[in-house]
Amino acid sequence: MPGVFLKNAVITAKVSGIDRPSISVEDGLIKLERFETFESSDRPFANAEGFVFPGSIDIHIHGAVGVDVNAADVDGLLEIAGFLARSGVTAWVPTLVPDSDENYRRVIGEIDRLMDVQVGRPVAQAVGVHFEGVFANEKMCGALRPEYFKSGKWAVGGGQLPKLKTGVHMTTLAPEVESGIELTRLLVDQGWVVSIGHTRADAATLDAAFTNGALHMTHFFNAMTGLHHREVGVAGWGLSNTDATFDIIADGVHVHPSMLEFACRAKTADKVTLVSDSVAPTGLGDGEFEIWGEKVSVDNGRTRNERGSIAGAVITMHDAFLRMRSLGFSDVDLAKMTSTNPARLLGLSDSRGSIEAGKRADLVGIRVDGSIEFVMIGGEMVDLG
């Protein structure tokens, strides 16, 4: 495709060796040039009124616009991907709740098809799959379905979750399940990203899991034991382990805004990833819906299932971005939490996660008022409708 400049953009990153850099896009990749080079160029440009961020990467999302990942076919997954693109997400990890082996195989096949047909389309690009809670503690199941849980012994003994032909494989597990530490070691050795969650593990078990490669924590504070001054709990362990990273749902429902700010400042923006944990009703407003075999209500942005539990979120990554900005986090911090950190966690930093020459042109323009001005995926502009 022909090159294009993003004119007047304020880049949310330091670019070494270039004063007043301009973003140029050629063949779907980023180039950074001196502003003066742009001024003397007759190449086409797109005007940018505000700030340019690296595209958001959502590593934990169950659905949107009425489509549930567990029940979706490739067309439904493309609907989610289009919605995500319009809200500033340029890459995502479709996330599965515990389900039957048969349906797991079916959905993995559909995600494989998605990854074939998405190439070159201005939709959020699926980069893998996230199995949430297959190996969870039943006492911390949240909205998950324990009848589909598996033990670590099942996997250590040869049981395998279905895998994509290509892409990242991530799972959230409780390390205290039977053979949980062996399971962690096995999955890490096989290249999986292992995240700690849906757990009541004690500090010794968490230390063992971390030593064996479980370096991240899923939706911090939620579905884990909390912080107490005489009992460290999973949350306390996560805050006190300076090398552990976590993701967190910034919707103001799953975590009170004061605790959200406290945890993220304590951990620092370098160790925090924002996630949506969004479910199928996202983008549809309030109402009654059926998800994962039960009725779920959405009322003023809060989900609730028939058991009275929160059943996922109904926010976008841009909603999370705006909430964190309202709490005083800088734009550089926000770029880390929405893009740089998840790219690093998934092992995709070579091509995504920051505005650097040679990386994919996955970019989001944010106006001064916080609204989305443009979204670019692989150098292609998204129709924001």
C-alpha positions as CSV (number, residue, x, y, z in Angstrom):
1,M,0.0,0.0,0.0
2,P,1.2,3.6,-0.6
3,G,2.9,5.3,2.3
4,V,1.0,7.7,4.5
5,F,1.9,10.2,7.2
6,L,0.0,10.9,10.4
7,K,0.2,14.6,10.6
8,N,0.3,16.6,13.9
9,A,0.3,13.4,16.0
10,V,1.6,13.5,19.6
11,I,3.3,10.2,20.1
12,T,2.9,8.5,23.5
13,A,6.5,7.2,23.5
14,K,10.0,8.5,23.5
15,V,11.8,8.1,20.1
16,S,15.6,8.1,20.5
17,G,17.6,10.1,18.1
18,I,14.6,11.9,16.5
19,D,13.3,15.3,17.6
20,R,9.7,16.0,16.7
21,P,9.1,12.6,15.1
22,S,6.4,11.9,12.6
23,I,4.8,8.6,12.0
24,S,5.0,7.2,8.5
25,V,3.3,3.9,7.5
26,E,4.5,1.8,4.6
27,D,3.5,-1.7,3.8
28,G,1.6,-1.9,7.0
29,L,4.6,-1.1,9.2
30,I,5.7,1.9,11.2
31,K,8.4,4.3,10.1
32,L,9.5,7.2,12.2
33,E,10.9,10.3,10.5
34,R,11.8,13.8,11.4
35,F,8.9,16.3,11.3
36,E,10.8,18.3,8.7
37,T,10.8,15.3,6.4
38,F,7.1,15.4,6.4
39,E,6.8,19.1,5.8
40,S,8.7,18.8,2.5
41,S,6.9,15.6,1.4
42,D,4.0,15.4,-1.0
43,R,2.9,12.0,0.3
44,P,-0.7,11.6,1.5
45,F,-1.4,12.1,5.1
46,A,-4.1,11.6,7.8
47,N,-4.5,14.4,10.2
48,A,-4.3,13.5,13.9
49,E,-5.9,16.0,16.3
50,G,-4.6,14.5,19.5
51,F,-2.4,11.6,20.7
52,V,-1.3,8.4,19.0
53,F,-1.2,5.2,21.1
54,P,-0.2,1.7,20.2
55,G,-3.3,-0.4,19.6
56,S,-4.8,-2.0,22.6
57,I,-4.3,-5.8,23.1
58,D,-7.1,-7.5,25.0
59,I,-5.9,-10.8,26.5
60,H,-9.1,-11.7,28.3
61,I,-12.4,-11.3,26.4
62,H,-15.3,-13.8,26.2
63,G,-17.5,-11.9,23.7
64,A,-19.4,-8.8,22.6
65,V,-22.3,-7.6,20.5
66,G,-24.4,-10.7,21.4
67,V,-21.7,-13.2,20.4
68,D,-20.2,-15.6,23.0
69,V,-16.8,-17.0,22.1
70,N,-17.7,-20.5,23.4
71,A,-20.7,-20.6,21.1
72,A,-19.3,-18.7,18.1
73,D,-18.5,-19.7,14.6
74,V,-16.0,-17.8,12.4
75,D,-18.6,-15.2,11.3
76,G,-19.5,-14.5,14.9
77,L,-15.9,-14.1,15.8
78,L,-15.5,-11.7,13.0
79,E,-18.4,-9.7,14.4
80,I,-16.6,-9.5,17.8
81,A,-13.3,-8.5,16.0
82,G,-15.0,-5.7,14.1
83,F,-16.6,-4.3,17.3
84,L,-13.2,-4.5,19.1
85,A,-11.5,-2.6,16.2
86,R,-14.0,0.2,16.5
87,S,-13.2,0.5,20.2
88,G,-9.5,0.7,19.8
89,V,-8.4,-2.9,20.1
90,T,-6.0,-4.1,17.4
91,A,-5.3,-7.6,18.8
92,W,-7.2,-10.0,21.0
93,V,-7.1,-13.4,22.6
94,P,-10.5,-15.1,22.4
95,T,-11.2,-16.5,25.9
96,L,-13.0,-19.7,26.6
97,V,-14.7,-20.7,29.8
98,P,-14.7,-24.4,30.9
99,D,-16.7,-26.4,28.4
100,S,-17.0,-29.9,27.0
101,D,-14.1,-31.4,25.1
102,E,-16.3,-31.6,22.0
103,N,-17.1,-27.9,22.1
104,Y,-13.5,-26.9,22.8
105,R,-12.4,-28.7,19.7
106,R,-15.2,-27.1,17.6
107,V,-14.3,-23.6,18.8
108,I,-10.6,-24.1,18.3
109,G,-11.4,-25.0,14.7
110,E,-13.4,-21.8,14.3
111,I,-10.6,-19.7,15.8
112,D,-8.2,-21.4,13.4
113,R,-10.5,-20.3,10.5
114,L,-10.7,-16.8,11.9
115,M,-6.9,-16.5,12.0
116,D,-6.8,-17.5,8.3
117,V,-9.5,-15.1,7.1
118,Q,-8.7,-12.1,9.3
119,V,-5.4,-11.3,7.5
120,G,-5.4,-8.0,5.8
121,R,-8.9,-7.0,7.2
122,P,-9.2,-3.9,9.4
123,V,-10.5,-6.0,12.4
124,A,-8.9,-6.8,15.7
125,Q,-6.5,-9.6,15.0
126,A,-6.9,-12.8,17.0
127,V,-3.4,-13.9,18.2
128,G,-4.2,-17.0,20.1
129,V,-6.6,-18.5,22.6
130,H,-7.0,-18.2,26.4
131,F,-8.5,-21.2,28.3
132,E,-9.8,-19.6,31.6
133,G,-10.4,-21.8,34.6
134,V,-10.2,-25.3,33.2
135,F,-7.9,-26.1,36.2
136,A,-9.7,-23.9,38.8
137,N,-10.5,-24.2,42.5
138,E,-14.2,-25.0,42.7
139,K,-14.5,-22.8,45.8
140,M,-13.3,-19.8,43.6
141,C,-15.2,-20.6,40.5
142,G,-17.0,-17.3,40.1
143,A,-19.3,-17.5,37.1
144,L,-17.4,-20.5,35.7
145,R,-19.1,-23.9,35.4
146,P,-17.3,-26.4,37.8
147,E,-18.9,-29.4,36.1
148,Y,-16.3,-28.9,33.3
149,F,-13.3,-28.4,35.5
150,K,-10.3,-30.7,35.1
151,S,-7.6,-31.8,37.5
152,G,-3.9,-31.2,37.0
153,K,-3.5,-35.0,37.2
154,W,-5.6,-35.4,34.0
155,A,-3.2,-33.2,32.1
156,V,0.0,-34.5,33.7
157,G,-1.2,-38.0,32.9
158,G,-1.5,-37.2,29.2
159,G,-4.8,-35.3,28.8
160,Q,-4.5,-32.4,26.4
161,L,-6.5,-29.3,25.6
162,P,-7.0,-28.7,21.9
163,K,-4.5,-26.4,20.3
164,L,-4.6,-23.9,17.5
165,K,-2.5,-24.5,14.4
166,T,-0.6,-21.3,15.3
167,G,-0.7,-18.6,17.9
168,V,-0.4,-18.0,21.6
169,H,-1.8,-20.5,24.1
170,M,-2.7,-19.1,27.5
171,T,-4.5,-20.6,30.5
172,T,-5.6,-19.5,33.9
173,L,-5.2,-22.1,36.6
174,A,-5.2,-22.6,40.4
175,P,-1.8,-24.0,41.3
176,E,-3.3,-25.8,44.4
177,V,-5.4,-28.2,42.3
178,E,-4.2,-31.8,42.2
179,S,-0.7,-32.0,40.5
180,G,-1.0,-28.2,40.0
181,I,2.7,-27.5,40.2
182,E,3.6,-30.4,37.9
183,L,0.9,-29.1,35.5
184,T,2.4,-25.6,35.6
185,R,5.8,-26.9,34.8
186,L,4.4,-29.0,31.9
187,L,2.5,-26.2,30.3
188,V,5.3,-23.7,30.5
189,D,7.7,-26.3,29.0
190,Q,5.2,-26.7,26.2
191,G,5.2,-22.9,25.5
192,W,1.9,-22.0,27.2
193,V,1.5,-18.6,29.0
194,V,0.3,-19.7,32.5
195,S,-1.5,-17.3,34.7
196,I,-2.6,-17.8,38.3
197,G,-6.3,-17.3,39.0
198,H,-9.5,-18.7,40.5
199,T,-7.4,-19.8,43.4
200,R,-7.1,-20.0,47.2
201,A,-3.5,-21.1,47.1
202,D,-1.2,-20.4,50.1
203,A,2.0,-18.4,49.7
204,A,4.2,-21.5,49.5
205,T,2.2,-22.9,46.6
206,L,2.2,-19.6,44.8
207,D,5.9,-19.4,45.2
208,A,6.3,-22.8,43.7
209,A,4.0,-22.0,40.8
210,F,6.0,-18.8,40.2
211,T,9.3,-20.6,40.3
212,N,7.9,-23.0,37.7
213,G,6.9,-20.3,35.3
214,A,3.5,-19.0,36.3
215,L,4.6,-15.3,36.3
216,H,1.2,-13.6,35.8
217,M,-2.1,-13.3,37.6
218,T,-5.6,-13.2,36.1
219,H,-8.2,-10.4,36.9
220,F,-6.4,-9.3,40.1
221,F,-8.5,-9.3,43.3
222,N,-11.3,-11.2,41.6
223,A,-11.8,-15.0,42.3
224,M,-8.8,-15.1,44.7
225,T,-8.3,-14.6,48.4
226,G,-7.9,-11.0,49.4
227,L,-5.4,-9.0,51.4
228,H,-5.3,-9.1,55.2
229,H,-2.6,-7.9,57.5
230,R,-2.2,-11.3,59.2
231,E,-3.0,-13.5,56.2
232,V,-1.2,-12.5,53.0
233,G,-3.8,-14.1,50.7
234,V,-3.3,-14.5,47.0
235,A,-3.8,-10.7,46.4
236,G,-1.3,-9.9,49.1
237,W,1.2,-12.3,47.6
238,G,0.7,-10.7,44.2
239,L,1.4,-7.2,45.5
240,S,4.4,-8.3,47.6
241,N,6.0,-10.3,44.8
242,T,7.7,-7.5,42.9
243,D,8.4,-9.7,39.8
244,A,4.9,-11.0,39.3
245,T,2.6,-9.2,36.9
246,F,-1.2,-9.0,36.9
247,D,-4.1,-8.0,34.8
248,I,-7.1,-6.2,36.2
249,I,-10.7,-5.2,35.2
250,A,-11.0,-1.5,35.3
251,D,-14.8,-1.2,35.2
252,G,-15.4,0.2,38.7
253,V,-17.6,-2.9,39.4
254,H,-15.1,-5.8,39.7
255,V,-12.7,-3.6,41.7
256,H,-13.5,-0.4,43.6
257,P,-11.8,2.6,41.9
258,S,-9.8,3.4,45.1
259,M,-8.5,-0.2,45.2
260,L,-7.9,-0.2,41.5
261,E,-5.7,2.9,41.8
262,F,-3.9,1.6,44.9
263,A,-3.1,-1.8,43.3
264,C,-1.9,-0.4,40.0
265,R,0.3,2.3,41.7
266,A,1.7,-0.3,44.1
267,K,2.6,-2.7,41.3
268,T,3.6,0.1,38.9
269,A,2.4,0.5,35.3
270,D,5.3,-1.7,34.1
271,K,3.7,-4.7,35.7
272,V,-0.1,-4.2,35.0
273,T,-2.2,-5.1,32.0
274,L,-5.7,-3.9,31.6
275,V,-8.4,-6.4,30.4
276,S,-12.0,-6.1,29.5
277,D,-13.2,-9.6,30.6
278,S,-16.2,-8.6,28.5
279,V,-19.0,-11.0,27.8
280,A,-21.5,-11.3,25.0
281,P,-23.9,-8.5,26.1
282,T,-21.1,-5.9,25.7
283,G,-22.2,-3.2,23.4
284,L,-25.9,-4.1,23.7
285,G,-26.9,-2.1,26.8
286,D,-28.9,-3.3,29.8
287,G,-31.2,-6.3,29.6
288,E,-31.6,-10.0,30.2
289,F,-29.3,-12.4,28.3
290,E,-28.4,-16.1,28.3
291,I,-24.7,-16.9,28.7
292,W,-23.1,-20.3,29.5
293,G,-26.4,-22.0,30.1
294,E,-27.9,-19.5,32.5
295,K,-29.6,-16.1,32.6
296,V,-27.5,-13.1,33.1
297,S,-28.8,-9.6,33.7
298,V,-27.0,-6.4,32.9
299,D,-28.1,-3.4,34.9
300,N,-26.3,-0.1,34.7
301,G,-23.1,-1.8,33.5
302,R,-23.1,-4.5,36.1
303,T,-23.6,-8.2,35.2
304,R,-25.3,-10.7,37.6
305,N,-26.0,-14.4,37.0
306,E,-28.8,-16.5,38.6
307,R,-26.4,-17.4,41.5
308,G,-25.9,-13.7,42.3
309,S,-22.3,-13.6,41.1
310,I,-20.8,-11.0,38.7
311,A,-20.7,-12.7,35.3
312,G,-18.0,-10.9,33.5
313,A,-17.8,-7.3,32.4
314,V,-19.5,-5.2,29.7
315,I,-16.8,-2.7,29.0
316,T,-14.3,-2.1,26.2
317,M,-10.6,-1.6,26.6
318,H,-11.3,2.1,25.8
319,D,-13.6,2.3,28.8
320,A,-10.8,0.9,30.9
321,F,-8.4,3.4,29.4
322,L,-10.7,6.3,30.2
323,R,-11.2,5.1,33.8
324,M,-7.5,4.8,34.4
325,R,-6.9,8.2,32.9
326,S,-9.5,9.7,35.2
327,L,-7.5,8.2,38.1
328,G,-4.5,10.2,37.1
329,F,-2.4,7.7,35.2
330,S,-0.3,9.2,32.5
331,D,-0.6,8.5,28.8
332,V,2.7,6.7,28.8
333,D,1.4,4.5,31.7
334,L,-1.8,3.8,29.7
335,A,0.2,2.8,26.6
336,K,2.1,0.3,28.8
337,M,-1.0,-1.1,30.5
338,T,-3.1,-1.5,27.3
339,S,-0.5,-2.5,24.8
340,T,3.2,-2.8,25.7
341,N,2.7,-5.1,28.7
342,P,0.2,-7.6,27.1
343,A,2.4,-7.8,24.1
344,R,5.4,-8.7,26.3
345,L,3.3,-11.3,28.2
346,L,2.2,-13.0,25.0
347,G,5.7,-12.9,23.5
348,L,4.7,-10.6,20.7
349,S,6.9,-7.6,21.5
350,D,8.9,-7.9,18.3
351,S,5.8,-6.9,16.2
352,R,3.3,-5.2,18.6
353,G,2.8,-3.2,21.7
354,S,4.7,0.0,21.0
355,I,5.3,2.7,18.4
356,E,8.6,1.7,17.0
357,A,10.0,1.5,13.5
358,G,9.4,-1.8,11.9
359,K,6.5,-2.9,14.1
360,R,3.0,-3.4,12.8
361,A,1.1,-0.1,12.2
362,D,-1.5,-0.9,14.8
363,L,-2.3,2.5,16.1
364,V,-5.1,4.4,17.8
365,G,-5.7,8.2,17.7
366,I,-7.2,9.7,20.8
367,R,-8.5,13.2,20.8
368,V,-7.9,15.6,23.7
369,D,-11.4,14.9,25.0
370,G,-10.6,11.1,25.2
371,S,-12.7,10.0,22.2
372,I,-11.3,7.8,19.5
373,E,-10.3,9.7,16.4
374,F,-9.0,6.8,14.3
375,V,-7.9,3.2,14.5
376,M,-5.4,1.7,12.2
377,I,-4.7,-2.1,12.0
378,G,-1.8,-3.3,9.9
379,G,-1.8,0.1,8.2
380,E,-5.5,-0.1,7.2
381,M,-7.9,2.5,8.6
382,V,-10.9,1.1,10.5
383,D,-14.3,2.4,9.5
384,L,-15.6,3.8,12.9
385,G,-19.1,4.1,11.6
